[in-house]
Amino acid sequence: MTFVPRRSGHGLHGRHRGAWRLGLALFCGALIGATVQAQGEAAALQQQRAALQPQLKASAFGQPLVLTSRESADALAGEVHAEMPQAFGRLVELFRSGPAMCEMLLLHLNVRGCRAGGQTASSGPGSIVLLAGPKQVDAASLLHPMRCSVQLQTPAVDYVRLTLTAPQGPLGTRDYRIVVEATPIDSSRSFVRLSYAYRFGLLGRTAMQVYLATAGRAKTGFTVETAADGKPQPVRGARAALERNVMRYYLALLAYGQVEGAPGGERTQARMRRWFALSEQYAAQLHELTLEDYLQEKRRDLDRPLPEGS
């Protein structure tokens, strides 16, 4: 009779089996941890919606929307929280498509060109190059290319986060960051948080001061504060400029989703008209151009080539 020794758990095979079990445990633990974290992010956004219900229901915007902003010595930041009449799945589709993202971003007055790159089916565009510039532009020297890194995260079926970051912007501004988070409310609505922030140095602050002393002198934001005399007044200055921009980005997201139909120029024109109509609801803060002038500028933007190397 042949004696076959029983393999001990302390032998080579046992060590491999133990390592495999340990690796499996670590993998499962990481997977469970990531799932819990994703569920926590969705739950946190829903909790934020619940906490904001009084402000959302009493919103002066005519829609369930809350806008906040803050200013520090070298930075500006603002956020919109809104119950958007847009299905969650449609938002995810938008964030995954580079051309769609460019069409949406181009609705903003000061986005004068856009090109997406590094497209993948699951993680969306890896980068987007924007041309930032004034609402009306006659010289290419007034346009500033901004290369944005794009990160799309869909860690759960009920949560998505899109992040755009750019290290440099026009006139000495830097560290641009746009983040959109969304979670479904029901089959046709989503709760969205859109944040927009950037930093600036001496050049950026000087340029802002020049703007606020000239073209931006009479412009206001949306936040109402109590003045020294005790009377309410809308915020002005750099915070007001930031609030106008974050609102324009939100309205671009809203307008894009509200216009459907076959791809093509007519749909793009309809989205432009819709963005303009939404903006005119807040004309005191956002009116800059007539509809005809806005459409003319945007037609130029659609045809504008981006500089080589951008």
C-alpha positions in Angstrom: 0.0 0.0 0.0 1.3 3.4 -1.0 1.3 6.0 1.7 0.2 9.4 0.5 1.0 12.1 3.0 -1.8 14.5 3.9 -0.9 18.1 2.9 -0.5 20.3 5.9 -1.9 23.8 6.0 1.6 24.8 6.9 3.0 23.6 3.6 3.5 25.4 0.3 0.0 24.6 -0.9 -1.5 25.7 2.4 0.4 29.0 2.3 -0.9 29.7 -1.3 -4.4 28.8 -0.2 -4.2 31.1 2.8 -2.9 33.9 0.7 -5.7 33.4 -1.8 -8.3 33.5 0.9 -6.7 36.6 2.4 -6.7 38.3 -1.1 -10.3 37.3 -1.6 -11.2 38.7 1.8 -9.4 42.0 1.1 -11.0 42.3 -2.3 -14.5 41.6 -1.0 -13.9 44.0 1.9 -12.8 46.7 -0.5 -15.8 46.0 -2.7 -18.2 46.2 0.2 -16.5 49.3 1.4 -16.8 51.0 -1.9 -20.4 50.0 -2.2 -21.1 51.4 1.3 -19.3 54.6 0.5 -21.3 55.0 -2.8 -24.5 54.4 -0.9 -23.4 56.9 1.7 -22.8 59.5 -1.0 -26.2 59.1 -2.5 -27.8 59.1 1.0 -25.9 62.2 2.0 -27.2 64.0 -1.1 -30.7 62.9 -0.3 -30.3 64.1 3.3 -29.1 67.4 2.0 -32.3 67.6 -0.1 -34.4 66.9 2.9 -32.6 69.5 5.0 -33.1 72.1 2.3 -36.8 71.5 1.8 -37.9 74.7 3.5 -35.6 76.8 1.3 -36.4 74.8 -1.9 -40.2 75.2 -1.4 -39.9 79.0 -0.6 -37.3 79.7 -3.3 -37.5 83.1 -4.9 -36.2 81.6 -8.2 -39.7 80.2 -9.2 -38.3 76.7 -9.0 -36.9 74.5 -6.2 -33.4 75.9 -6.2 -31.0 77.3 -3.6 -27.9 79.3 -4.5 -25.1 80.1 -2.1 -21.7 81.7 -2.5 -18.6 82.6 -0.5 -15.5 84.7 -1.0 -12.1 84.6 0.7 -8.9 86.5 0.2 -7.9 84.5 -3.0 -10.9 82.3 -3.9 -14.5 82.4 -4.9 -17.0 79.5 -4.7 -20.7 79.0 -5.3 -23.2 76.2 -5.3 -26.6 75.5 -6.7 -28.9 72.8 -5.1 -31.9 72.1 -7.2 -34.7 69.6 -7.9 -34.3 69.3 -11.6 -37.0 68.1 -13.9 -34.6 65.7 -15.6 -34.4 61.9 -15.4 -31.3 60.7 -13.6 -30.4 58.3 -16.5 -30.4 61.2 -19.0 -27.9 63.1 -16.8 -25.6 60.1 -16.8 -25.8 59.8 -20.6 -24.9 63.5 -20.9 -21.9 63.2 -18.7 -20.6 60.2 -20.6 -20.7 62.0 -24.0 -17.9 64.5 -24.9 -19.8 66.1 -27.8 -22.9 66.5 -25.6 -20.9 68.0 -22.8 -19.5 70.6 -25.2 -22.9 71.4 -26.6 -24.2 72.0 -23.1 -21.2 74.1 -21.9 -21.3 76.3 -25.1 -24.7 77.6 -24.0 -22.8 79.7 -21.4 -22.2 83.3 -22.6 -18.4 83.2 -21.9 -17.7 79.7 -23.2 -16.6 80.6 -26.8 -15.3 77.2 -28.0 -15.2 73.6 -26.9 -13.5 70.3 -27.9 -13.7 67.0 -26.1 -11.0 64.3 -26.1 -10.1 60.9 -24.6 -13.7 59.6 -25.0 -14.6 56.2 -23.6 -17.9 54.5 -23.4 -17.9 54.1 -19.6 -16.0 57.0 -18.1 -16.9 59.8 -20.6 -14.5 62.4 -22.0 -11.0 62.3 -20.4 -10.5 66.0 -21.2 -12.3 69.0 -22.5 -10.7 72.1 -23.9 -12.7 75.3 -23.5 -12.2 78.7 -25.0 -13.1 81.3 -22.4 -13.8 84.9 -23.4 -16.1 87.9 -23.3 -19.7 87.7 -24.4 -18.9 89.4 -27.7 -15.4 88.9 -29.2 -13.8 90.4 -32.3 -10.2 89.3 -31.7 -8.8 85.8 -31.1 -6.4 87.3 -28.6 -9.3 87.8 -26.2 -9.9 84.1 -26.0 -8.2 81.9 -23.4 -7.9 78.1 -23.8 -8.6 76.1 -20.7 -7.7 72.4 -20.6 -10.0 70.7 -18.2 -9.5 67.2 -16.9 -12.8 65.3 -16.6 -13.5 62.6 -14.1 -16.8 60.7 -14.1 -17.8 58.6 -11.2 -20.8 56.3 -11.1 -20.2 54.2 -8.0 -23.9 53.4 -7.5 -27.0 53.1 -9.5 -28.5 56.1 -7.8 -25.5 58.5 -7.7 -23.2 60.2 -10.2 -20.4 62.8 -9.8 -18.8 64.7 -12.7 -15.7 66.8 -12.0 -14.0 69.2 -14.3 -10.7 70.8 -13.2 -8.4 73.3 -14.9 -5.1 74.5 -13.5 -5.1 77.8 -15.3 -7.8 80.2 -16.5 -7.9 83.7 -18.0 -6.3 86.8 -16.4 -4.3 85.0 -13.7 -7.1 82.9 -12.4 -6.4 79.3 -11.5 -7.6 76.0 -9.9 -11.0 76.0 -11.6 -13.3 73.3 -10.4 -16.8 72.4 -11.5 -18.5 69.5 -9.8 -22.0 68.2 -10.6 -23.5 65.5 -8.3 -26.9 64.0 -8.9 -29.3 61.4 -7.4 -32.8 60.4 -8.6 -35.9 61.8 -6.9 -38.3 59.7 -9.0 -38.4 58.5 -12.6 -38.5 62.0 -14.1 -36.7 64.2 -11.5 -33.2 64.4 -10.0 -31.7 66.3 -7.1 -28.5 68.1 -8.3 -25.7 69.9 -6.6 -23.5 72.0 -8.9 -20.5 73.7 -7.5 -18.2 76.2 -9.2 -15.0 77.6 -7.7 -11.6 79.1 -8.7 -8.7 81.0 -7.2 -6.9 84.1 -8.3 -3.7 86.0 -7.7 -2.8 89.7 -7.9 -3.4 89.8 -11.7 -6.8 88.1 -11.3 -7.9 90.4 -8.5 -6.7 93.5 -10.4 -8.7 92.4 -13.5 -11.7 91.8 -11.4 -11.5 95.2 -9.8 -11.2 96.8 -13.3 -14.3 94.9 -14.4 -16.3 95.8 -11.3 -15.4 99.5 -11.7 -16.5 99.5 -15.4 -18.8 97.0 -17.1 -19.7 95.2 -13.9 -20.3 98.2 -11.8 -24.1 98.1 -11.8 -24.4 94.3 -11.8 -25.8 92.3 -8.9 -26.0 88.8 -7.7 -28.9 86.7 -6.3 -28.0 86.6 -2.6 -29.8 89.3 -0.6 -28.0 90.7 2.4 -28.7 93.3 5.0 -26.9 96.6 4.4 -25.4 98.9 7.0 -28.6 100.9 7.1 -30.6 97.7 7.8 -32.2 97.5 4.4 -32.0 94.4 2.2 -29.8 94.7 -0.9 -28.5 92.2 -3.5 -24.8 91.2 -3.2 -22.4 93.0 -5.5 -18.8 92.7 -6.5 -16.9 89.5 -7.1 -19.4 87.3 -5.3 -22.1 88.6 -7.5 -20.1 87.8 -10.6 -19.5 84.3 -9.3 -23.2 83.8 -8.6 -24.1 84.9 -12.1 -21.7 82.3 -13.5 -22.7 79.4 -11.4 -26.4 80.1 -12.3 -25.5 80.3 -16.0 -23.9 76.8 -15.8 -26.9 75.4 -14.0 -29.3 76.9 -16.6 -27.1 75.3 -19.4 -27.6 71.9 -17.7 -31.3 72.6 -17.4 -31.8 73.9 -20.9 -29.9 71.0 -22.5 -32.1 68.4 -20.8 -35.4 70.2 -21.6 -34.9 70.1 -25.4 -35.0 66.7 -27.0 -35.4 65.5 -30.5 -33.2 64.3 -33.4 -29.6 65.5 -33.4 -28.7 68.4 -35.6 -28.6 72.1 -36.0 -32.3 72.7 -35.2 -32.0 71.0 -31.8 -28.9 72.9 -31.0 -30.6 76.2 -31.9 -33.6 75.2 -29.8 -31.3 74.6 -26.8 -29.7 78.0 -27.3 -33.2 79.7 -27.4 -34.2 77.7 -24.3 -31.1 78.8 -22.4 -31.7 82.4 -23.3 -35.4 82.2 -22.2 -34.4 80.7 -18.9 -31.7 83.4 -18.3 -34.2 86.1 -19.1 -36.3 85.0 -16.2 -33.5 86.5 -14.1 -32.8 89.5 -16.4 -31.9 91.8 -13.5 -28.8 89.7 -12.9 -28.2 87.8 -16.2 -29.3 89.9 -19.1 -26.4 90.8 -21.4 -27.4 90.5 -25.0 -30.5 90.4 -27.2 -31.6 87.0 -28.4 -30.4 87.8 -31.9 -27.0 88.9 -30.7 -26.7 85.8 -28.5 -27.6 83.4 -31.3 -25.2 85.2 -33.7 -22.3 84.8 -31.1 -23.1 81.2 -30.5 -23.2 80.4 -34.2 -19.7 81.8 -34.4 -18.7 79.7 -31.4 -19.9 76.5 -33.1 -17.7 77.2 -36.1 -14.7 78.5 -34.2 -11.6 76.3 -34.5 -9.5 75.9 -31.3 -5.9 77.0 -31.4 -3.3 74.4 -32.3 -1.7 72.7 -29.2 -4.7 73.6 -27.0 
